[in-house]
Amino acid sequence: MNKGRLEAFSDGVLAIVITIMVLEIKVPHGNDLNALLPLIPVFISYVLSFIYLGIYWNNHHHMMQTVTSVKGDILWANLHLLFWLSLIPFVTGWMGENSFAPMPMAFYGFILLMSALAYFILQKRIIAAHGKDSLLSNALGNNLKGKISPVL
């Protein structure tokens, strides 16, 4: 199967996820700058998650440039990644609305960890399909940073 459908679907899902996040920022009912103060934690959590999703989108784009074709296992691994990324608007809103309270922060961290693991699985499926001497495998090398990042 051509990789174009996977890329287009992934781009669409990520665009929707970012749109949902920004729609969660409610317009204040005041007309001065003080009306924005309660939105500061919500805005900070949005910026953090927007950057996080932007990094995933960018890395996914570059990784897909190494792919020549996709099979079922790559499609499922990609859906697995998109599942976890699609939960980011929920945990972003929960975290921002509760001023970074411990439980929402822990849940946010869990979603980030699961997203990182899903991305790692997707990388492994692509390498398995394209071989140990594939462009992606060579680009990653031993990928120590990629293996340590989810743990940190």
C-alpha positions in Angstrom: 0.0 0.0 0.0 1.2 3.5 -0.7 2.1 5.6 2.3 0.2 8.6 1.1 -3.1 7.6 2.8 -1.4 7.0 6.1 0.3 10.4 6.0 -2.9 12.2 5.0 -4.9 10.5 7.7 -2.3 11.2 10.3 -2.0 14.9 9.3 -5.8 15.2 9.4 -6.0 13.6 12.9 -3.3 15.9 14.3 -4.9 19.0 12.7 -8.2 18.0 14.4 -6.5 17.4 17.7 -4.9 20.8 17.7 -8.2 22.4 16.7 -10.0 20.7 19.6 -7.3 22.0 22.0 -7.7 25.6 20.9 -11.5 25.4 21.0 -11.2 24.4 24.7 -9.8 27.9 25.5 -13.0 29.8 26.5 -13.4 33.4 25.7 -13.4 35.5 28.9 -16.5 37.5 29.9 -14.7 40.6 30.8 -13.3 43.3 28.6 -10.0 44.1 30.3 -6.7 42.3 30.8 -7.7 41.1 34.2 -10.3 38.9 32.5 -7.5 37.0 30.9 -5.7 36.1 34.2 -7.8 32.9 34.9 -6.9 31.7 31.4 -3.1 31.8 32.0 -2.8 28.1 33.2 -5.1 27.0 30.3 -3.0 29.0 27.8 0.3 27.6 29.2 -1.0 24.0 29.0 -2.2 24.7 25.4 1.2 26.1 24.3 3.0 23.1 25.9 0.7 20.6 24.2 0.8 22.5 20.9 4.6 22.3 20.9 4.5 18.6 21.9 2.1 17.8 19.0 4.2 19.9 16.7 7.3 17.9 17.5 5.3 14.6 16.9 3.9 15.9 13.6 7.4 17.0 12.4 9.1 13.8 13.5 6.3 11.7 12.0 6.7 13.6 8.7 10.4 13.0 8.6 10.0 9.3 9.5 7.5 8.8 6.8 10.0 10.1 4.3 12.0 7.0 4.9 9.0 4.7 4.2 8.4 3.2 0.7 5.3 1.2 1.5 3.1 0.3 4.4 1.4 -2.9 5.5 -1.2 -3.7 8.2 1.2 -3.7 11.1 2.5 -0.2 10.3 -1.1 1.0 9.9 -2.1 -0.4 13.3 1.0 1.0 15.0 0.3 4.4 13.5 -3.3 4.2 14.7 -2.0 3.3 18.2 0.1 6.4 18.1 -2.8 8.6 17.0 -5.0 7.1 19.7 -2.7 8.4 22.4 -2.1 11.7 20.7 -5.9 12.2 20.4 -6.2 12.1 24.2 -3.9 15.1 24.6 -6.7 17.7 24.3 -8.5 16.0 27.2 -5.5 16.0 29.5 -4.4 19.4 28.4 -7.8 20.9 29.3 -8.0 19.0 32.6 -4.5 20.2 33.5 -5.1 23.8 32.6 -8.5 24.0 34.2 -7.1 22.7 37.5 -4.0 24.9 37.5 -1.6 22.0 37.2 -2.9 20.0 40.1 -1.0 16.7 40.8 -3.6 14.2 39.4 -4.2 15.9 36.1 -0.4 16.4 35.7 0.2 12.7 36.4 -2.4 11.8 33.9 -0.8 14.2 31.4 2.5 12.5 32.0 1.0 9.1 31.5 -0.4 10.1 28.1 2.9 11.6 27.1 4.7 8.3 28.1 2.2 6.2 26.2 2.6 8.4 23.1 6.3 8.0 23.3 6.0 4.3 23.5 3.6 4.2 20.6 6.0 6.2 18.5 8.8 3.8 19.4 6.6 0.8 18.4 5.8 2.6 15.1 9.5 3.1 14.4 10.2 -0.6 15.2 7.4 -1.8 12.8 8.8 0.4 10.0 12.3 -0.9 10.6 11.0 -4.5 10.7 9.2 -3.9 7.4 12.1 -2.2 5.6 15.1 -4.0 7.1 18.0 -3.3 9.4 19.8 -1.6 6.6 16.8 0.7 5.8 17.1 4.5 5.7 15.3 4.9 9.0 17.4 2.3 10.7 20.6 4.0 9.5 19.3 7.4 10.5 18.4 6.3 14.0 21.7 4.4 14.6 21.6 3.1 18.2 19.1 5.9 19.1 20.2 6.2 22.7 18.3 9.5 23.1 15.1 8.0 21.7 15.3 5.1 24.1 16.0 7.2 27.2 13.5 10.0 26.5 10.3 8.0 27.5 11.9 7.0 30.7 12.9 10.5 31.6 
